[in-house]
């Protein structure tokens, strides 16, 4: 009799004991912003979201805008052309830049996910749309046609493939929030010339746990 009572008590305890829910993927939203280097120093801002699969893998979708991706070497060439054409020489002004909207899909791998500070690396691919907003003036005259000689500066607008690699660290800021800083290398594969841009970024993330 005691045996049956013990089995009944054990069965009751198992039924009444809360069973932990299956740990499915967590969804998150993120905002990102920072400064570009290698190209003309400018700002960038973006946002997006993704899914965290377990502790080690994030799949991210991101979109945003770079304010100017004009390579520094191209800017130097344009300025030299304009200054040589201006009267008096050296008075040309380069106005505008080459902004770009982009969309990017990224897979990010995390190390030490149980720690408050988590290193990560990521690789991504997407599309960037470049737009030429450059002009060169001297003494009120537009000398753009003669000054914009680098191949990239002759485009009007175009859509090109984007490849990205990044690394950084994330810091837990709360139960569902995270801050991250990192560096991303972007390669926009324009047929005129590849645009290589560094991107020092900060990211704020909010996770929506089940």
C-alpha positions as CSV (number, residue, x, y, z in Angstrom):
1,X,0.0,0.0,0.0
2,X,2.8,2.4,0.9
3,X,4.4,1.7,-2.5
4,X,1.2,2.8,-4.3
5,X,0.9,5.9,-2.2
6,X,4.5,6.8,-3.0
7,X,4.0,6.3,-6.7
8,X,0.8,8.4,-6.7
9,X,2.6,11.2,-4.8
10,X,5.5,11.1,-7.3
11,X,3.1,11.2,-10.3
12,X,1.2,14.1,-8.7
13,X,4.5,16.0,-8.2
14,X,5.5,15.4,-11.8
15,X,2.2,16.6,-13.1
16,X,2.1,19.7,-10.9
17,X,5.7,20.6,-11.4
18,X,6.1,23.4,-14.0
19,X,7.8,22.2,-17.1
20,X,10.2,24.7,-18.6
21,X,9.1,26.0,-22.0
22,X,11.1,24.9,-25.0
23,X,13.9,27.5,-25.6
24,X,13.1,28.7,-29.1
25,X,14.9,31.5,-31.0
26,X,14.8,35.0,-29.6
27,X,13.9,37.9,-31.9
28,X,15.5,41.3,-31.6
29,X,15.5,44.9,-33.0
30,X,18.6,47.0,-33.3
31,X,19.8,50.5,-34.2
32,X,23.3,51.2,-35.5
33,X,25.3,54.3,-36.2
34,X,28.9,55.3,-36.6
35,X,31.7,56.8,-38.7
36,X,33.2,55.7,-41.9
37,X,37.0,55.6,-42.4
38,X,39.3,54.9,-45.4
39,X,36.8,56.8,-47.6
40,X,36.0,60.4,-46.8
41,X,35.2,60.5,-43.1
42,X,31.4,60.7,-42.8
43,X,28.5,59.4,-40.8
44,X,26.3,56.4,-41.2
45,X,23.0,55.3,-39.5
46,X,20.8,52.2,-39.8
47,X,18.5,49.8,-38.2
48,X,17.1,46.3,-38.5
49,X,16.5,43.1,-36.6
50,X,17.1,39.5,-36.5
51,X,16.9,36.1,-34.7
52,X,19.3,34.7,-32.2
53,X,19.6,30.9,-32.6
54,X,20.8,29.6,-29.3
55,X,23.8,31.3,-27.6
56,X,26.2,31.4,-30.5
57,X,24.6,32.5,-33.7
58,X,22.7,35.6,-34.7
59,X,21.1,36.1,-38.2
60,X,20.7,39.8,-38.8
61,X,18.9,41.9,-41.4
62,X,20.1,45.6,-41.6
63,X,19.4,48.6,-43.7
64,X,20.8,52.1,-43.6
65,X,22.6,55.0,-45.2
66,X,26.2,56.2,-45.6
67,X,26.4,59.9,-46.1
68,X,29.6,59.8,-48.3
69,X,31.6,56.9,-49.6
70,X,33.9,58.9,-51.9
71,X,37.4,57.4,-51.7
72,X,40.0,59.7,-50.3
73,X,42.3,59.2,-53.3
74,X,39.4,60.2,-55.6
75,X,38.8,63.4,-53.6
76,X,42.5,64.3,-53.9
77,X,42.4,63.8,-57.7
78,X,39.2,65.9,-58.1
79,X,40.6,68.7,-55.9
80,X,43.8,68.7,-57.9
81,X,41.9,68.8,-61.2
82,X,39.7,71.6,-60.0
83,X,42.5,73.7,-58.6
84,X,44.5,73.4,-61.8
85,X,41.5,74.6,-63.8
86,X,40.5,77.5,-61.5
87,X,41.5,81.1,-62.0
88,X,43.3,82.0,-59.9
89,X,44.6,78.5,-59.3
90,X,43.8,76.7,-56.1
91,X,40.4,78.2,-55.5
92,X,38.2,75.3,-56.6
93,X,35.5,73.9,-54.2
94,X,34.4,70.3,-54.2
95,X,30.8,70.1,-53.0
96,X,28.7,67.0,-52.2
97,X,29.7,63.4,-52.2
98,X,28.6,59.9,-53.0
99,X,26.0,58.7,-50.5
100,X,24.7,55.2,-50.5
101,X,21.6,53.3,-49.1
102,X,22.3,49.7,-48.3
103,X,20.6,46.5,-47.3
104,X,22.6,43.8,-45.6
105,X,22.1,40.2,-44.4
106,X,24.7,39.0,-41.8
107,X,25.5,35.9,-39.8
108,X,27.2,36.8,-36.5
109,X,29.1,34.2,-34.4
110,X,29.5,34.9,-30.7
111,X,32.1,33.6,-28.2
112,X,31.7,33.4,-24.4
113,X,27.9,34.0,-24.6
114,X,27.4,33.4,-20.9
115,X,29.7,36.3,-20.0
116,X,28.6,39.9,-19.7
117,X,31.1,41.0,-22.4
118,X,30.9,38.8,-25.5
119,X,33.3,39.0,-28.5
120,X,31.8,38.5,-32.0
121,X,32.7,38.2,-35.6
122,X,30.3,38.4,-38.6
123,X,30.1,38.1,-42.3
124,X,27.4,39.6,-44.5
125,X,26.3,40.3,-48.1
126,X,23.8,42.7,-49.6
127,X,23.2,45.5,-52.0
128,X,24.3,49.2,-51.9
129,X,22.8,51.9,-54.1
130,X,25.4,54.7,-54.8
131,X,24.3,58.1,-56.0
132,X,26.7,60.8,-57.4
133,X,26.0,64.2,-55.8
134,X,29.4,65.7,-56.5
135,X,30.1,69.0,-58.1
136,X,33.1,71.2,-58.5
137,X,32.9,75.0,-58.7
138,X,35.5,77.8,-59.1
139,X,34.6,81.5,-59.1
140,X,30.9,80.7,-59.5
141,X,31.5,78.5,-62.5
142,X,30.7,74.8,-62.6
143,X,33.8,72.9,-63.7
144,X,32.6,69.4,-62.8
145,X,32.8,68.0,-66.3
146,X,36.5,68.6,-66.4
147,X,37.3,67.8,-62.8
148,X,35.4,64.6,-62.1
149,X,37.8,62.2,-63.9
150,X,38.0,59.2,-61.5
151,X,35.7,56.4,-62.9
152,X,33.5,56.3,-59.8
153,X,32.7,60.0,-60.0
154,X,31.3,59.7,-63.5
155,X,28.3,57.6,-62.5
156,X,24.8,59.0,-62.0
157,X,23.6,56.2,-59.7
158,X,24.0,52.5,-59.6
159,X,23.2,49.4,-57.5
160,X,26.1,47.2,-56.6
161,X,26.9,44.1,-54.5
162,X,28.1,44.7,-51.0
163,X,30.2,42.3,-48.9
164,X,31.0,43.0,-45.3
165,X,33.1,41.5,-42.5
166,X,33.0,42.8,-38.9
167,X,34.2,42.1,-35.4
168,X,33.6,43.7,-32.0
169,X,32.3,43.1,-28.5
170,X,28.8,43.3,-27.0
171,X,28.0,44.2,-23.4
172,X,24.8,43.2,-21.6
173,X,23.0,46.3,-20.4
174,X,19.9,44.6,-19.0
175,X,17.9,41.5,-19.1
176,X,16.8,42.2,-22.7
177,X,19.1,44.9,-23.9
178,X,22.7,45.0,-25.2
179,X,25.2,47.5,-26.4
180,X,27.9,46.7,-28.9
181,X,30.9,48.4,-30.5
182,X,32.8,47.1,-33.5
183,X,34.6,47.6,-36.8
184,X,33.2,46.6,-40.2
185,X,35.0,46.4,-43.5
186,X,32.7,47.0,-46.4
187,X,33.5,46.2,-50.0
188,X,31.1,47.7,-52.5
189,X,31.8,46.0,-55.8
190,X,31.2,48.8,-58.3
191,X,32.3,48.0,-61.8
192,X,34.0,51.4,-62.1
193,X,36.2,50.8,-59.0
194,X,35.6,48.8,-55.8
195,X,34.8,51.0,-52.8
196,X,36.5,49.8,-49.7
197,X,35.2,51.5,-46.6
198,X,35.9,51.0,-42.9
199,X,33.0,51.5,-40.5
200,X,33.4,52.1,-36.7
201,X,30.0,51.5,-35.3
202,X,27.9,51.3,-32.1
203,X,24.8,49.2,-31.8
204,X,21.9,49.1,-29.4
205,X,19.8,46.0,-29.3
206,X,16.5,45.1,-27.6
207,X,15.5,41.4,-27.4
208,X,12.0,40.1,-27.3
209,X,12.1,36.9,-25.4
210,X,9.3,34.3,-25.4
